[in-house]
Amino acid sequence: MPKAIVNLEVEYVKTLGVEIKTDMLIGNVYTIEELLSAGGGSAFGGKDYKAVFVGSGAGLPKFMNIQGENLDGVYSANEYLFRVNMMKAWQFPEQLTPVKIGKRVAVVGGGNVAMDAARVSLRLGADEVTILYRRTQEEMPARIEEIKRAVEEGIVFKILTLPIEYHANREGWVAEAECLQMKLGEPDASGRRRPVEIPNSAFRISVDTVIVAIGNSPNPLIPLRTPSLRTEKWGGVIVTAEGLTSMPAVYAGGDIVRGAATVISAMGDGKTAAKAIHQLLTK
């Protein structure tokens, strides 16, 4: 989304009387309990907070936990796109944050973020960008338009391909991705046909950069620092239909509850919780 639109939205929220405190890593700087305790708002002008809404999102990137994922040149899509976009790595050295993209880039995954990372890599000067996906193009969760644009721009789709290990050069940078050839079996819980490896099908491709874009998990910081907050096994905060968590006056919504989902769902969760909080504080 264009930053001008984002800034307009932020300024509109401010006009409603909302204060925005930046550099305030809740869970480390202050806990949820401290915000709700008597005088807990002293760091914010002496306010007593009567309710909290947690909307900390799904910022924890998933990895495959395979050999070589910690090599230089292997990024999570989160880190890669954040460096490029928010920290303006594309303007290095005018901006201080670098990002090293080689001539041969492999992007692991088949969602919208994978398409984004692949197309950005071309813009940053890669000669060849290949998407490695363990199912076929028909099963990709990315929007059809995203896939179409990636194809138009020359992204190579290597389907039915599963990376199993990354190999380094002498300097410790990723140089090869070892993969297995897959085939589709019976449908799994998602309704998509399950990928099954083909025996003795291992092969290697040369790469300079690998970007892992296989999804995100809920940000673990606040749940880890808040023992009273009940969570699902996969990390999502458990809430009622009104967004109330296991703690009185603490609500949550968006990706911290749902896992990586859509902006419109998060907006709906915020509206639902806001109504509930309003009733809590005015009855």
Backbone as a ProteinNet text record, in pm:
[ID]
protein_1_A
[PRIMARY]
MPKAIVNLEVEYVKTLGVEIKTDMLIGNVYTIEELLSAGGGSAFGGKDYKAVFVGSGAGLPKFMNIQGENLDGVYSANEYLFRVNMMKAWQFPEQLTPVKIGKRVAVVGGGNVAMDAARVSLRLGADEVTILYRRTQEEMPARIEEIKRAVEEGIVFKILTLPIEYHANREGWVAEAECLQMKLGEPDASGRRRPVEIPNSAFRISVDTVIVAIGNSPNPLIPLRTPSLRTEKWGGVIVTAEGLTSMPAVYAGGDIVRGAATVISAMGDGKTAAKAIHQLLTK
[TERTIARY]
84.6	0	88.4	54.9	136.3	147	268.9	292.6	209.3	175.6	92.3	-43.9	-99.1	-228.9	-213.9	-106.8	-81.4	-71.3	3.6	20.4	-111.3	-196.5	-328.4	-409.8	-404.8	-479.1	-427.4	-294.9	-236.2	-278	-272.1	-309	-456.4	-540.5	-683.4	-705.8	-636.4	-649	-607.8	-503.4	-459.8	-567.3	-639.5	-743.2	-856.1	-870.8	-974.5	-935.6	-811.2	-764.6	-672.8	-631.5	-543.5	-399	-332.2	-188.6	-111.6	-2.2	81.6	219.6	259.5	389.9	477.7	583.2	672.5	789.1	866.8	979.9	936.3	817	759.6	728.3	831.1	820.3	751.6	619.2	542.5	575.2	601.2	653.1	794.5	868.4	1004	1010.1	964.8	968.4	866.9	742.1	637.5	560.3	511.1	425.1	279.1	192	48.7	2.9	52	14.2	54.3	172.7	219.1	133.1	87.3	1.1	-131.6	-179.9	-309.9	-301.9	-180.9	-167.9	-184.5	-208.1	-225.1	-99.6	-117.7	-3.9	79.2	31.7	110.8	127	40.1	52.9	138.2	214.8	292.4	392.3	442.4	537.7	468.9	336.1	260.4	177.5	236.2	166.6	76.3	101.2	24.8	-112.4	-142.6	-274.8	-290.7	-414.1	-448.7	-522.8	-465.2	-528.9	-628.9	-749.3	-857	-876.6	-819.9	-833.5	-715.3	-686.3	-576.6	-625.9	-588.5	-611.2	-475.7	-455.1	-329.4	-348.4	-273.9	-279.8	-139.7	-58.4	85.1	118.3	17.8	38	111.9	146.3	216.8	353.1	444.9	574.7	687	654.6	759.5	769.2	874.6	884.5	904.3	843.4	862.1	982.2	1053.7	1162.4	1138	1212	1195.2	1282.8	1375.6	1468.4	1548.8	1604.3	1689.4	1833.4	1926.1	2067.6	2099	2171	2216.2	2127.8	2017.7	1929.4	1994.6	2102	2170.8	2290.7	2306.4	2417.4	2396.8	2506.8	2496.4	2427	2339.5	2267.5	2131.7	2095.2	1961.9	1882.1	1773.2	1689.2	1552.1	1487.5	1342.3	1282.9	1165.9	1100.8	1072.5	1042.1	1017.5	1136.7	1253.6	1373.5	1406.7	1398.4	1435.1	1347.6	1216.3	1126.2	1127.6	1146.6	1154.7	1278.9	1391.5	1513.9	1496.6	1440.6	1428.1	1329.6	1213.5	1104	1113.3	1105.9	1101.1	1235.2	1344.4	1476.7	1549	1480	1525.3	1660.3	1677.9	1804.7	1829.1	1721.6	1737.5	1810.7	1824.2	1897.3	2038.6	2085.1	2219.9	2322.7	2426.2	2473.4	2419	2329.4	2271.3	2198	2127.7	2070.1	2165.3	2161.4	2265.1	2241.2	2122.8	2092.7	2121.3	2215.3	2242.7	2155	2143.6	2085.4	2159.9	2213.8	2295.7	2212.3	2188.7	2112.8	2204	2217.4	2302.3	2232.1	2297.9	2241.2	2139.5	2152.7	2060.6	1988.5	1860	1781.5	1678.8	1668.3	1563.2	1469.7	1340.3	1239.2	1159.2	1153.8	1085.5	945.9	843.3	705.3	619.6	487.2	395.4	285.2	305.3	203.5	232	149.6	165.6	300.8	348.7	477.2	590.4	579.6	681.2	685.5	568.1	563.4	624.1	593.5	646.5	798.5	852.5	997.5	1064.6	1001.9	1060	1065.1	957.2	951.2	1042.4	1051.7	1143.8	1288	1320.2	1456.7	1495.7	1403.2	1431.7	1460.7	1383.8	1403.3	1536.5	1588.7	1716.9	1835	1808.4	1918.2	1949	1868.4	1893.2	1871.7	1956	1941.4	1834.6	1827.4	1732.2	1672.6	1539.8	1469.9	1381.2	1399	1324.9	1243.4	1114.8	1029.8	1029	1063.5	1062.9	937	850.1	723.1	696	653.7	644.3	518.4	420.7	302.4	307.5	194.5	190.8	137.9	141.7	98.3	-49.4	-128.6	-271.9	-299.3	-210.4	-229.3	-169.9	-104.7	-40.6	-144.6	-118.1	-213.4	-211	-111.9	-105.1	-224.4	-260.1	-366.9	-326.7	-425.2	-398.6	-329.3	-371.8	-311.5	-163.1	-126.9	13.3	97.3	43.2	114.7	130.2	22.7	26.2	131.9	138	235.9	379.1	397.9	530.9	575.1	482.9	514.5	548.5	470.2	492.7	630.7	676.8	805.2	923.6	895.9	1004.8	1049	970.4	1002.3	989.1	1087.4	1085.5	1016	919.1	847.3	898.1	964.8	1010.5	917.4	811.5	707.3	745	667.7	691.8	838.6	888.2	1029.1	1038	1109.2	1122.4	1269.4	1314.4	1452.6	1472.2	1584.4	1613.1	1745.4	1827.9	1955	2015.9	2088.2	2162	2311.6	2389.9	2533.6	2607.3	2719.2	2793.9	2916.2	2965.3	3096	3203.3	3325.6	3435.6	3425	3352.8	3338.4	3218.6	3144.6	3030.3	2899.4	2897.1	2774.1	2703.4	2572	2495.5	2532.2	2550.8	2591.8	2504.5	2442.4	2357.1	2238.4	2126.1	2009.2	1987.3	1992.5	1965.4	1816.3	1753.8	1608.2	1566.4	1442.4	1379.6	1268	1248.6	1134.5	1014	899.2	779	671.8	570.9	449.4	331.4	213.2	95.9	24.5	-6.8	-80.8	-224.3	-277.4	-415.6	-429.7	-550.1	-570.4	-542.4	-488.6	-466.3	-578.7	-557.6	-662.4	-702	-610.8	-641	-722.9	-740.6	-812.6	-723.8	-596.1	-501.6	-432.2	-393.7	-326.9	-190.5	-162.1	-40.4	81.9	190.6	311.9	384.9	427	497.2	630.1	737.8	868.2	885.3	957.9	992.5	1129	1139.7	1267.5	1380.3	1499.4	1620.4	1608.2	1539.8	1517.3	1594.8	1688.9	1760.4	1840.6	1841	1919.7	1957.1	2052.2	2098.5	2082.6	2056.2	2054.9	2149.5	2212.9	2305.7	2227.9	2262.3	2196	2298.6	2270.8	2349.8	2272.7	2139.7	2052	1932.2	1888.5	1765.4	1675.8	1548.9	1450.8	1340.9	1324.5	1227.7	1096.4	992.4	862.1	753.6	756.3	661.1	562.5	546.1	445.6	504.1	414.5	451.7	368.5	420.8	346.9	319.4	222.1	195.7	321.1	334.9	447.9	448.6	556.8	555.3	587.9	630.2	684.3	582.7	465	367.2	317	279.2	239.6	349.2	475.5	584.4	599.6	572.3	588.7	459.9	354.5	224.8	172.4	214.9	176.9	26.5	-48.4	-193.4	-268.5	-199.2	-262.7	-264.7	-384.1	-396.1	-376.1	-300.9	-271.4	-294.4	-310.8	-316.6	-176.2	-167.5	-36.6	50.6	-14.1	61.8	92.7	52.5	92.7	-14.2	-128.7	-234.5	-300.5	-334.1	-402	-548	-596.8	-734.8	-826.8	-934.1	-1028.3	-1172.2	-1264.3	-1407.5	-1454.1	-1583.2	-1638.9	-1623.4	-1615.8	-1598.9	-1451.8	-1361	-1219.1	-1155.1	-1229.5	-1176	-1082.8	-964.5	-868.4	-898.9	-809	-824.4	-800.4	-756.5	-731.7	-842.8	-893	-996.7	-948.2	-1033.3	-1008.5	-894.7	-850	-746.3	-806.7	-805.4	-865.1	-755	-786.2	-686.8	-758.4	-687	-745.4	-641.4	-681	-589.7	-502.3	-383.4	-297	-245.8	-241.4	-198.6	-300	-421.9	-528	-546.5	-546.7	-581.2	-461.9	-339.6	-228	-231.9	-136.6	-127.9	-257	-328.3	-456.4	-462.9	-583.5	-601.2	-618	-589.8	-609.2	-755.6	-846.3	-989.2	-1036.5	-982.2	-1017.8	-967.2	-845.9	-790.5	-873.1	-914.7	-998.1	-1129.2	-1188.4	-1312.9	-1293.8	-1181.5	-1152.9	-1138.6	-1071.9	-1054.2	-1185.9	-1276.5	-1407.9	-1488.9	-1485.6	-1560	-1509.2	-1376.1	-1318.4	-1344.8	-1340.1	-1363.6	-1503.8	-1602.4	-1739.7	-1747.2	-1680.1	-1681.5	-1611.3	-1499.2	-1427.4	-1510.6	-1577	-1663.5	-1771.9	-1835.1	-1937.3	-1878.1	-1759.6	-1694.1	-1669.9	-1628.2	-1586.1	-1701.1	-1817.4	-1925.6	-2046.4	-2050	-2170.2	-2160.1
-119.4	0	124.7	224.2	346.3	410	453.6	507.8	633.6	707.6	826.7	788.1	675.2	629.6	582.6	509.8	464.7	585.6	686.2	805.3	877.7	883.7	945.5	871.2	737.2	657	682.7	688.2	712.8	849.8	950.7	1085.2	1092.9	1017.5	1015.9	957.1	848.7	787.6	887.1	963.7	1064.2	1169.5	1208.2	1310.6	1262.8	1132.3	1079.2	1088.4	1127.7	1138.7	1026.7	943.8	831.5	878.4	838.3	864	744.2	768	661.4	670.7	567.1	562.5	463.8	511.6	424.5	377	282.3	223.6	168.6	111.6	63.9	-84.8	-168.4	-311.5	-377.4	-390.4	-446.5	-594.7	-633.5	-766.6	-756.3	-658.6	-632.6	-503.7	-392.9	-265	-265.7	-304.7	-322.3	-448.2	-516	-631.8	-587.8	-676.1	-647.7	-623	-706.4	-689.5	-552.2	-505.1	-374	-261.1	-275.6	-171.7	-162.5	-276.9	-280.2	-256.9	-263.3	-249	-103.3	-82.4	54.2	135.3	244.2	328.2	273.9	165.4	104.6	193.3	293.6	383.4	504.4	501.5	619.4	659.9	561.7	593.7	663.1	661.1	721.7	839.1	918	1036.6	1012	903.7	879.8	820.8	769.3	712.6	576.4	546.4	412.3	342.9	237	165.7	65.1	69.1	-18.9	-139.4	-134.8	-245.6	-242.6	-358.2	-371.3	-450.6	-407	-486	-524.2	-653.1	-703.9	-730.8	-656.8	-676	-688.1	-773.7	-777.8	-865.3	-924.3	-983.9	-1116.1	-1156.1	-1283.2	-1251.2	-1210	-1163.9	-1264.4	-1389	-1489.5	-1575.2	-1560	-1636.7	-1785.4	-1865.8	-2010.7	-2052.2	-2151.2	-2211.5	-2361	-2425.9	-2569	-2650.9	-2582.4	-2650.7	-2759	-2720.6	-2812.1	-2763.5	-2850.9	-2818	-2702.6	-2602.7	-2492.4	-2370.4	-2372.5	-2255	-2135.9	-2161.3	-2051.5	-1999.1	-2039.9	-1990.8	-1845	-1775.2	-1640.5	-1650.1	-1554.7	-1554.3	-1620.2	-1675.2	-1732.6	-1637.7	-1584	-1487.9	-1548.4	-1500.4	-1515.4	-1404.2	-1429.8	-1325.8	-1202.5	-1222.6	-1109.3	-1015.4	-1073	-990.5	-924	-1001.3	-952.2	-834.2	-852.8	-747.2	-628.2	-654.8	-544.1	-459.5	-525.2	-450	-365.7	-426.9	-356.8	-241.5	-268.6	-172.5	-70.9	-120	-28.2	38.7	-35.2	19.8	68.7	64.3	125.4	72.2	-59.8	-119.9	-101.3	-81.1	-60.2	69.9	158.4	283.8	279	160.3	147.9	187.1	265	303.5	436.5	502.8	626.5	597.8	484.6	436.5	333.5	317.3	240.7	90.5	44.9	-98.5	-166	-261.2	-331.6	-455.7	-502.8	-634.2	-690.5	-810.9	-869.4	-968.4	-936	-1023.6	-1067.4	-1198.7	-1251	-1254.3	-1310.8	-1318.4	-1431.6	-1535.9	-1650.3	-1662.5	-1631.9	-1627.8	-1740.2	-1813.4	-1913.9	-1867.5	-1869.2	-1832.8	-1958.6	-1994.3	-2116	-2079.9	-2133.9	-2106.4	-2073.4	-2068.9	-2044.4	-1945.7	-1863.6	-1766.1	-1627.8	-1532	-1394.5	-1335.7	-1369.6	-1316.6	-1371.8	-1498.9	-1557.7	-1484.7	-1453.4	-1380.3	-1241.3	-1177.7	-1044.4	-1048.9	-1145.1	-1156.2	-1184.3	-1267.6	-1301.8	-1180	-1104.8	-989.6	-876.7	-859.6	-759.4	-795.9	-924.5	-968	-929.7	-941.8	-897.4	-748.5	-671.9	-526.7	-488	-575.5	-547.6	-598.6	-651.8	-684.4	-830.5	-921.7	-1063.5	-1097.6	-1186.9	-1231.4	-1338.2	-1425.5	-1537	-1561.5	-1564.5	-1590.1	-1711.8	-1810.5	-1935.7	-1956.9	-1988.2	-2024.3	-2175.7	-2224.1	-2367.3	-2397	-2482.6	-2511	-2660.3	-2716.4	-2861.8	-2920.4	-2835.8	-2882.2	-2824.9	-2826.8	-2769.5	-2626.8	-2557.4	-2418.4	-2405.5	-2506.2	-2501.8	-2499.1	-2556.3	-2559.9	-2441	-2352.5	-2238.5	-2150.2	-2110.4	-2024.2	-1878.8	-1839.6	-1700.2	-1667.8	-1541.2	-1496	-1519.2	-1552.8	-1582	-1463.6	-1342.1	-1223.1	-1213.5	-1246.9	-1242.3	-1342.5	-1463.2	-1565.6	-1521.7	-1467	-1422.8	-1315.3	-1218.9	-1110.6	-1164.7	-1259.5	-1318.1	-1389.2	-1461.8	-1530.5	-1428.8	-1321.1	-1217.3	-1153.5	-1141	-1075.3	-1169.4	-1297.8	-1390.5	-1475.8	-1478.8	-1567.1	-1712.4	-1795.8	-1937.6	-2015.7	-2099.8	-2181.4	-2325.1	-2369	-2508.2	-2577.9	-2638.1	-2697.8	-2840.2	-2895.3	-3030.9	-3047.1	-2943.7	-2939.2	-2902.1	-2982.6	-2959.8	-2947.3	-2829.8	-2817.7	-2903.3	-2972.8	-3055	-3016.4	-2936.9	-2894.1	-2784.4	-2692	-2588.4	-2610.4	-2591.6	-2614.7	-2483.5	-2467.6	-2342.1	-2350.2	-2231.8	-2223.7	-2209.2	-2185.6	-2179.7	-2060.9	-1957.1	-1837.8	-1847.3	-1955.7	-1971.9	-1917.4	-1878.5	-1829.9	-1945.3	-1939.4	-2044.4	-2048.5	-2169.7	-2185.5	-2285.1	-2378.7	-2478.4	-2512.4	-2541.6	-2593.4	-2736.9	-2829.4	-2969.5	-2994.2	-3052.9	-3066.2	-3209.2	-3240.5	-3365.3	-3337.2	-3426.9	-3418.5	-3481.5	-3417.1	-3462.9	-3504.9	-3575.1	-3603.1	-3581.9	-3566.3	-3539.1	-3667.9	-3680.4	-3795.8	-3759.6	-3818.5	-3793.8	-3656.2	-3597.2	-3466.8	-3472.9	-3360.7	-3349.9	-3268.8	-3223.5	-3151.3	-3020.9	-2962.2	-2836.5	-2857.3	-2983.6	-3012.8	-3019.6	-2982.6	-2991.6	-3126.8	-3175.6	-3305	-3297.4	-3396.1	-3398.4	-3428.6	-3349.3	-3380.7	-3500.5	-3591.8	-3712.9	-3718.1	-3744.6	-3745	-3866.6	-3846	-3954	-4008.2	-4137	-4192.5	-4170.2	-4145.3	-4131.4	-4020.5	-3912.5	-3803.9	-3677.5	-3685.7	-3566.6	-3503.5	-3370.9	-3296.1	-3162.7	-3092.7	-2964.9	-2855.4	-2733.6	-2616.6	-2512.6	-2436.6	-2332.6	-2208.3	-2152.1	-2031.9	-1941.3	-1813.2	-1716	-1665.7	-1671.1	-1620.9	-1713.7	-1739.3	-1815.6	-1731.8	-1720.4	-1647.5	-1745.5	-1768.1	-1865	-1792.3	-1827.2	-1760.3	-1866	-1935	-2044.3	-2011.4	-1883.4	-1842.6	-1790.7	-1742.2	-1683.4	-1742.6	-1735.3	-1773	-1648.2	-1654.5	-1538.7	-1493.2	-1362.5	-1304.7	-1360.6	-1428.1	-1496.2	-1408.5	-1283.7	-1204.1	-1182.7	-1130.2	-1100.6	-1228.1	-1333.5	-1457.6	-1513.7	-1506.1	-1558.4	-1479.2	-1348.8	-1262.9	-1251.1	-1322.2	-1309.8	-1449	-1509.9	-1647.9	-1670.5	-1568	-1583.8	-1586.8	-1559.9	-1552.6	-1692.4	-1748.5	-1883.3	-1877.1	-1974.6	-1978.8	-2118.8	-2123.6	-2251.5	-2311.3	-2440.5	-2504.8	-2437.9	-2384	-2321.7	-2174.4	-2124	-1990.1	-1884	-1911.5	-1811.9	-1789.2	-1664.5	-1631.6	-1675.2	-1741.4	-1789.9	-1677.4	-1652.9	-1546	-1595.1	-1519.7	-1543.3	-1475.7	-1486.9	-1423.8	-1272.2	-1215.5	-1070	-1029.5	-1126.5	-1095	-1096.2	-1137.8	-1139.1	-1258.7	-1233.5	-1339.6	-1405.3	-1490.1	-1555.2	-1458.6	-1335.3	-1235.3	-1131.1	-1093.3	-990	-860	-800.4	-669.8	-671.8	-789.3	-799.8	-867.3	-797.6	-845.3	-863.8	-938.2	-960	-986.9	-964.6	-990.8	-981.6	-1018.3	-1017.1	-1140.6	-1125.3	-1241.2	-1304.7	-1231.6	-1290.1	-1393.7	-1386.4	-1481.7	-1584.4	-1537.4	-1620.8	-1690.3	-1644	-1679.8	-1587.2	-1602.3	-1511.8	-1516.6	-1404.6	-1397.2	-1264.4	-1209.2	-1090.9	-964.4	-851.1	-720.8	-701.2	-742.5	-719.1	-796.3	-917.8	-994.9	-924.9	-872.4	-800.5	-676.1	-604.8	-485.7	-523.6	-634.1	-680.3	-716	-784	-818.9	-694	-592.4	-468.2	-400.9	-398.1	-335	-412.5	-545.7	-628	-605.4	-607.1	-587	-445.4	-346.7	-208.1	-192.3	-255.7	-249.9	-314.9	-428.8	-498.7	-416.7	-356	-274.1	-151.8	-92.6	22.4	-14.6	-130.7	-175.4	-202.2	-263.9	-292.7	-166	-59.6	61.7	159.7	135.7	233.4	178.2	46.1	-6.8	13.9
0	0	0	-81.6	-84.8	53	87.1	221	247.8	142.5	162.5	220.3	174.5	226.4	371.1	398.1	535.5	628.9	587.6	671.7	695	592.3	609	714.1	709.9	807.3	949.1	963.5	1095.2	1147.6	1061.2	1104	1141.3	1068.2	1101	1239.8	1269.9	1402.5	1510.7	1484.7	1582.4	1607	1501.8	1518	1607.9	1625.1	1713	1859.7	1885.4	2022.6	2066	1971	2003	2012.1	2119.7	2132.9	2080	2010.6	1957.5	2020.2	2091.9	2157.5	2081.8	2019.8	1944.3	2030.7	1978.7	2052.3	2187.8	2192.2	2317.7	2301.3	2319.3	2294.3	2413.5	2402.6	2513.8	2528.2	2652.4	2679.8	2731.9	2680.6	2729.6	2811	2751.6	2822.8	2937.3	2905.7	3005.7	2970.9	3074.1	3051.2	3049.8	3005.7	3008.6	3152	3245	3385.7	3438.5	3399.8	3446.4	3389.9	3267.9	3210.8	3284.7	3333.6	3399.3	3550	3606.7	3751.2	3792.8	3921.7	3972.9	3943.4	3873	3838.7	3724.6	3662.4	3555.7	3434.6	3423.3	3310	3336.7	3445.4	3483.6	3376.4	3303.3	3196.9	3080.1	3079.7	2970.6	3021.3	3109.4	3156.2	3275.5	3348.9	3470.9	3449.7	3329.6	3302.5	3369.9	3409.9	3455.7	3342	3291.5	3180	3234.5	3179.3	3224.9	3132.3	3013.6	2918.7	2822.6	2765.2	2669.2	2549	2432	2310.5	2253.3	2229.2	2174.6	2025.1	1944.7	1800.2	1743.3	1804.9	1771.4	1650.3	1589	1457.5	1454.1	1332.7	1308.6	1248.5	1334.9	1286	1298.1	1334.7	1352.6	1226.2	1148.8	1024.2	1049	964.4	972.4	887	935.1	859.3	848.4	759.6	738.7	832.5	901.9	993.4	921.6	808.4	733.3	739.8	707.5	712.7	618.2	667.5	583.4	585.1	660.4	662.7	734	808.5	877.4	799.5	674.6	593.5	555.6	530.4	473.3	338.3	311.8	185.5	191.8	309.9	329.2	417	363.7	434.9	463.3	568.5	575.7	490.6	435.4	354.5	439.4	569	658.7	662	693	705.2	571.9	465.8	332.9	291.6	297.9	252.6	348.4	477.9	573.7	547.4	523.1	493.3	367.9	265.3	137.4	148.3	208.5	205.1	318.4	442.8	556.8	584.3	562.7	593.8	468.4	354.3	229	181.9	194.8	152.4	2.9	-72.3	-216.5	-247.3	-147.3	-167.1	-108.9	-65.5	-10	-117.1	-87.3	46.3	97.3	21.4	75.2	207.1	213.1	338.8	399.2	530.3	598.7	599.1	563.3	570.4	437.5	435.2	309	294.1	172.3	147	26.3	39.1	-66.4	-146.9	-270.6	-359.7	-472.5	-489.2	-594.7	-728.6	-825.8	-960.5	-975.4	-889.6	-896.1	-762.1	-762.5	-639.3	-641.9	-531.2	-513.4	-403.2	-430.9	-332.5	-300.6	-172.9	-130.5	-81.9	-147.1	-107.3	-226.9	-204	-314.6	-282.7	-178.9	-141.3	-196.9	-156.8	-204.6	-164.5	-44.7	0.6	-85	-123.8	-211.3	-344.7	-400.4	-527.6	-510.2	-398.7	-369	-362.4	-286.2	-270.7	-404.3	-486.2	-615.7	-707.8	-714.5	-804.7	-756.3	-624.8	-569.9	-605.4	-601.2	-632.5	-774.7	-867.5	-1004.5	-1007.3	-933.6	-931.8	-869.2	-783.7	-718.8	-800	-918.9	-1008.6	-1030.7	-975.8	-999.6	-1146.8	-1198.8	-1337.8	-1351.9	-1253	-1259.3	-1122.4	-1115.1	-989.5	-1008.6	-922.5	-932.3	-806.2	-822.8	-710.6	-697.3	-577.2	-547	-465.7	-520.2	-454.6	-461.6	-350	-339.6	-403.3	-434.7	-507.8	-649.3	-719.6	-854.3	-847.3	-958.1	-961.2	-926.2	-958.8	-929.3	-779.6	-699.2	-553.9	-482	-551.9	-485.8	-416.5	-291	-220.8	-265.9	-344.3	-391.4	-480.3	-482	-570.4	-715.6	-797.2	-938.7	-1005.8	-969.8	-1029.5	-995.3	-870.3	-828.9	-909.4	-925.8	-1002.8	-1147.8	-1203.4	-1342.9	-1363.6	-1273	-1286.9	-1273.7	-1183	-1166.1	-1294.1	-1356.5	-1482.6	-1590.8	-1597.6	-1698.7	-1683.1	-1558.2	-1533.8	-1551.8	-1575.8	-1603.9	-1487	-1379.7	-1268.3	-1314.4	-1280.2	-1316.9	-1205.9	-1241.5	-1144.2	-1152.4	-1046.3	-1038.9	-940.5	-994.6	-910.9	-871.5	-777.5	-726.4	-685.2	-616.1	-575.6	-428.7	-351.1	-207.6	-169	-123	-73.2	52	59.8	177.3	243.4	175.1	233.3	147	213.3	141.3	163.8	57.1	63	41.5	111.7	111.5	21.5	-17.3	-83	25.2	-14.8	81.8	176.6	134.4	218.5	313.7	307	396.5	343.2	216.6	154.1	83.5	82.6	15.5	-132.9	-186.4	-325.9	-400.4	-327.3	-392.1	-302.3	-366.2	-295.6	-341	-245.4	-277.8	-259.8	-360.4	-362.6	-393.9	-360	-399.2	-496.6	-591	-681.6	-612	-621.8	-552.6	-652.9	-601.6	-677.7	-584.3	-638.9	-556.2	-519.8	-388.9	-340.5	-308.4	-202.2	-162.4	-95.7	-96.5	-32.7	117.3	171.8	314.9	378.9	503.6	576.7	508.5	431.8	363	235.8	195.5	72.5	-49.9	-31.8	-142.7	-139.3	-254.4	-261.1	-193.9	-111.9	-32.2	-119.8	-106.5	-182	-122.1	-207.9	-166.2	-241.5	-169.7	-235.2	-324.9	-434.7	-525.9	-483.9	-454.3	-407.5	-509	-455.7	-537.9	-642.8	-605.5	-701.8	-667.6	-573.8	-529.5	-642.6	-645.4	-743.1	-681	-742.3	-689.1	-793.6	-743.4	-831	-771.1	-855.8	-811.4	-771.2	-655.7	-605.5	-539.3	-539.7	-463.6	-342.4	-351.4	-246.3	-234.9	-112	-87.2	2.9	-33.9	46.5	85.6	215.5	266.2	295.3	219	232.2	247.7	362.6	384.4	495.9	524.7	621.4	751.7	837.2	965.3	1077.3	1197.6	1317.4	1400.3	1492.7	1578.6	1652.6	1667	1740.2	1882.8	1923.5	2053.4	2173.4	2153.3	2263.8	2375.8	2344.3	2449.2	2516.8	2442.2	2511.9	2602.6	2560.4	2643.5	2772.5	2768.6	2885.5	2967.4	2924.5	2990.8	3021.6	3133.3	3164.3	3175.3	3209.8	3227	3094.3	2986.8	2855.7	2793.6	2775	2718.5	2566.5	2515.3	2372.2	2316.5	2184.4	2114.7	2108.7	2075.6	2065.3	1959.6	1854.7	1746.1	1774.1	1892.8	1934	1931.4	1870.8	1864.2	1999.8	2030.6	2156	2146.3	2249.9	2253	2299.6	2222.8	2256.5	2242.3	2303.7	2286	2157.2	2128.8	2009	2013.4	2134.7	2150.3	2152	2142.1	2143	2280	2383.9	2520.2	2536.8	2594.3	2620.2	2755.3	2802.8	2933.3	3048.5	3018.5	3123	3121.5	3237	3241.7	3178.6	3097.4	3034.9	2933.2	2892.2	2789	2667.1	2555.8	2431.6	2326.1	2222.8	2117	1986.4	1876.8	1745.6	1636.5	1517	1402.9	1401.3	1344.6	1322.6	1451.2	1561.5	1688.1	1735.8	1683.3	1716.3	1604.1	1480.2	1365.9	1301.1	1331.4	1245.2	1125.1	1034.3	920	839.5	834.7	764.8	689.4	675.6	591.3	675	612.6	676.8	713.8	626.4	650.8	772.9	795.7	915.2	1041.1	1035.2	1149.6	1180.9	1077.4	1099	1166.4	1122.6	1183.4	1329.6	1360.1	1499.8	1585.2	1531.2	1605.4	1636.1	1538.8	1559.6	1664.4	1655.1	1750.7	1892.3	1909.1	2041.7	2092.6	2003.9	2045.6	2104.3	2042.9	2095.7	2233.6	2247.5	2376.1	2484.7	2449.2	2546.6	2585.3	2488	2516.6	2616.4	2596.2	2689.9	2827.4	2830.7	2958.1	3038.5	2973.4	3042.5	3069.2	3010.7	3026.6	3101	3123.8	3192.5	3343.5
[MASK]
+++++++++++++++++++++++++++++++++++++++++++++++++++++++++++++++++++++++++++++++++++++++++++++++++++++++++++++++++++++++++++++++++++++++++++++++++++++++++++++++++++++++++++++++++++++++++++++++++++++++++++++++++++++++++++++++++++++++++++++++++++++++++++++++++++++++++++++++++++++++++++

